[in-house]
Amino acid sequence: MTDVPDPAAPPAPYTVRRAASPEDLRACFALRTEVFVVEQSVPESVEYDAHDAEAVHVLAVAADGTPLGTGRLLHGPAALGKTGDPAAGALGRLAVAAPARGLGVGAALVRAIEAEAARLGLTALTLGAQVHALGFYERLGYEPYGPAYEEAGITHRAMRRTLDAGDAGDAGDA
């Protein structure tokens, strides 16, 4: 994913990019540990899985390089078990550092994951939303389906959004 800033826009307080280096991945995992393991008491054995090695990870960073948020996209065989649809990907592990919440970082991460999914030729995304975040995802076009379920002691709900041609270009500076 390439960041292409609008020359007429003011400098963004952060950028979102595909995690490409070992340092980027360490930042992604540190954010997930902070949000899920420390704040929400999700066991590390649940938070990290074999899919991390093959997933597309995205990272939001402040202008000074401070990591602000992360998320991942599962696609292909890794997603099939979650989506049941070979044309759908699975958005997950969306985590925003506490000081960055309310700045639009979460929405920018979702749009970056959607752009990566569209570039991979996927036509839809599914996710398991913590119930307190349903409204956030609904505002981004995701629709809940199926019953609520527990994962890591937290109530979730499955959600889905169909991607369109414009989603491939929605990522970049926030």
Secondary structure, DSSP 4 states (H G I P E B T S, - for coil): ------TTSPPPSEEEEE--SHHHHHHHHHHHIIIIIIIS---HHHH--GGGGTSEEEEEEETTS-EEEEEEEE-THHHHHHHS-TTEEEEEEEEE-GGGTTTTHHHHHHHHHHHHHHHTT--EEEEEEEGGGHHHHHHTT-EEEEEEEEETTEEEEEEEEE--GGGGG--SB-
